[in-house]
Amino acid sequence: MGIATVSYIIREVCEAIYNKLGPQYLSVPSNSAGWLSIAEEFQSKWQFPNCLDAIYGKHINISPAANSGSYYYNYKHSHSVVHLAAAGPNYQCLYADIGTNGRTADGGIWKKTSLLKSIEKEELGVPSPTPLLLGVDPIPLVEN
């Protein structure tokens, strides 16, 4: 299948999932209260303080397009695109980035996401650093 065809199928499937599950399923908090609620759930359920989300990347093997060279070739010696997702404490998907070429390192994928850009622009209301339970010094909230 061509890249345009696959892109169309992926977009259609994602829209169907989003329409079926609703906006609460794939929803990045937009204010401090939402992030603090997630951090409290990570603390109570997983004993992980000051955690905003759990990030995971998965290589999806593909047949590369003709003349694509090593663009999709990854360290596992296959061709892939990467699906990066940020999940909440109850396994809900908060954010997804799909389609980065497989040769890109995890840090490079993270740096290009709209989630990081929104956090850096302070558009999502990520809370200020707070002390841990028995601590005094403020510690930044993290993405695991």
C-alpha positions in Angstrom: 0.0 0.0 0.0 1.1 3.5 -0.6 1.9 6.0 2.1 -1.1 8.1 1.3 -3.4 5.1 1.5 -2.0 4.0 4.9 -2.2 7.5 6.2 -5.8 7.7 5.2 -6.6 4.3 6.8 -4.8 5.3 10.1 -6.6 8.6 10.2 -10.0 6.9 9.6 -9.4 4.3 12.3 -8.2 6.8 14.8 -11.3 9.0 14.2 -13.6 6.0 14.6 -11.9 5.1 17.9 -12.2 8.7 19.1 -15.8 9.0 18.1 -16.7 5.7 19.7 -14.8 6.2 23.0 -15.4 10.0 23.3 -13.1 12.9 24.1 -12.6 11.8 27.7 -10.6 8.8 26.5 -8.0 10.8 24.5 -7.8 14.0 26.5 -4.8 15.9 27.7 -5.6 17.9 30.8 -5.7 21.7 30.0 -5.3 23.0 33.6 -3.4 22.5 36.8 -6.3 20.8 38.6 -6.5 18.1 35.9 -2.8 17.4 36.0 -2.8 17.3 39.9 -5.7 14.8 39.8 -3.6 12.5 37.5 -0.6 12.9 39.8 -2.6 12.0 42.9 -3.9 8.9 41.1 -0.4 7.8 40.1 0.6 8.3 43.8 -2.3 6.4 45.3 -2.5 3.6 42.7 1.2 3.1 41.8 3.1 4.9 44.6 4.8 7.1 42.0 4.7 10.7 43.3 4.6 13.8 41.0 3.9 11.7 37.9 1.9 13.2 35.0 1.8 10.3 32.6 3.5 7.2 31.5 5.0 7.4 28.0 5.7 4.4 25.8 6.8 4.0 22.2 6.2 1.1 20.0 7.7 0.3 16.6 5.2 -0.9 14.0 6.9 -2.9 11.3 6.1 -1.7 7.7 7.1 -2.4 4.2 9.0 0.7 3.1 8.0 2.7 0.1 10.1 2.3 -3.0 13.2 4.6 -2.9 12.7 5.4 0.8 16.3 4.2 1.5 17.1 4.0 5.2 14.4 6.6 6.3 12.3 4.0 8.2 15.2 1.5 9.0 15.6 1.1 12.8 18.1 -0.3 15.2 16.2 -3.6 15.2 17.2 -4.1 11.6 13.7 -3.6 10.2 11.6 -0.8 8.8 9.1 0.8 11.1 7.0 3.8 12.1 6.7 4.6 15.8 3.6 5.0 17.9 4.2 7.0 21.0 1.5 7.2 23.6 1.1 8.9 27.0 -1.2 7.0 29.4 -2.8 8.0 32.7 -2.8 5.9 35.9 -5.8 3.9 34.8 -4.4 3.0 31.4 -6.4 5.7 29.6 -4.7 7.2 26.6 -4.0 10.9 27.2 -2.0 11.5 24.0 -0.8 9.7 20.9 1.7 10.5 18.2 1.8 8.2 15.3 4.0 7.9 12.2 7.5 9.1 13.1 10.0 7.1 11.0 11.6 4.2 12.9 15.2 5.4 12.7 14.4 8.3 15.0 15.5 7.9 18.6 13.0 8.1 21.5 14.3 11.5 22.5 14.0 12.8 19.0 10.4 11.6 18.8 9.5 13.2 22.1 11.1 16.5 21.1 8.9 16.8 18.0 5.6 16.0 19.7 2.9 18.6 20.0 2.5 17.6 23.6 6.0 18.7 24.5 5.6 21.9 22.5 2.4 22.7 24.4 4.1 22.1 27.7 7.0 24.3 26.8 4.6 27.1 25.7 2.8 26.7 29.1 -0.5 26.1 27.3 -1.5 23.0 29.3 -1.4 24.4 32.9 1.2 21.9 34.1 1.6 22.6 37.8 4.7 24.1 39.4 7.1 21.9 41.2 5.8 20.6 44.6 7.6 18.8 47.5 7.2 15.1 47.8 5.2 13.7 50.7 7.9 14.2 53.4 10.1 16.5 51.5 10.7 20.2 51.7 12.3 21.1 48.4 10.0 21.4 45.4 10.4 18.6 42.8 9.1 19.0 39.2 6.2 16.8 38.1 7.6 14.3 35.6 6.5 12.2 32.6 7.6 8.6 33.1 
